[in-house]
Amino acid sequence: MYVLIKERMASMWELKEVYTLDEALKLYALYRADTDIANAKTEEAKREAERGR
């Protein structure tokens, strides 16, 4: 859950007082999905650049 704090998606107070564990886990899953998509796009751009050489 500290990833959420580090990425400024939630504060420690919010994680303790506002979000349920289920909600915090869903927020983390959304964060991971976004990073996975960004990484996939980066890899695809690298492959496209290599093909263009």
C-alpha positions in Angstrom: 0.0 0.0 0.0 3.0 2.3 0.4 3.1 2.5 -3.4 -0.2 4.4 -3.3 1.3 6.9 -0.9 4.6 7.2 -2.9 2.7 7.7 -6.1 0.5 10.3 -4.3 -2.7 8.3 -5.1 -3.7 8.2 -1.4 -2.3 9.5 1.9 -1.7 7.3 4.9 -4.6 9.0 6.6 -6.9 8.1 3.7 -5.7 4.5 3.7 -6.4 4.2 7.4 -9.5 6.3 7.8 -11.3 6.6 4.4 -10.7 3.5 2.3 -11.6 -0.1 3.2 -9.0 -2.7 2.5 -11.0 -3.8 -0.5 -11.1 -0.3 -1.9 -7.4 0.2 -1.4 -6.6 -3.0 -3.1 -8.7 -2.0 -6.1 -6.9 1.3 -6.2 -3.6 -0.6 -6.2 -4.8 -2.9 -8.9 -5.7 0.1 -11.1 -2.3 1.5 -10.5 -0.6 -1.8 -11.5 -2.8 -2.0 -14.6 -1.8 1.5 -15.6 1.9 0.7 -15.2 1.6 -2.6 -17.0 -0.1 -0.8 -20.0 2.6 1.9 -20.0 5.4 -0.7 -20.0 3.7 -2.7 -22.8 3.5 0.5 -24.9 7.1 1.2 -24.3 8.1 -2.3 -25.3 6.0 -2.0 -28.4 7.6 1.3 -29.4 11.0 -0.3 -28.9 10.0 -3.2 -31.2 8.7 -0.8 -33.8 11.9 1.2 -33.7 14.0 -1.9 -34.2 11.9 -3.0 -37.2 12.4 0.4 -38.8 16.1 0.2 -38.8 
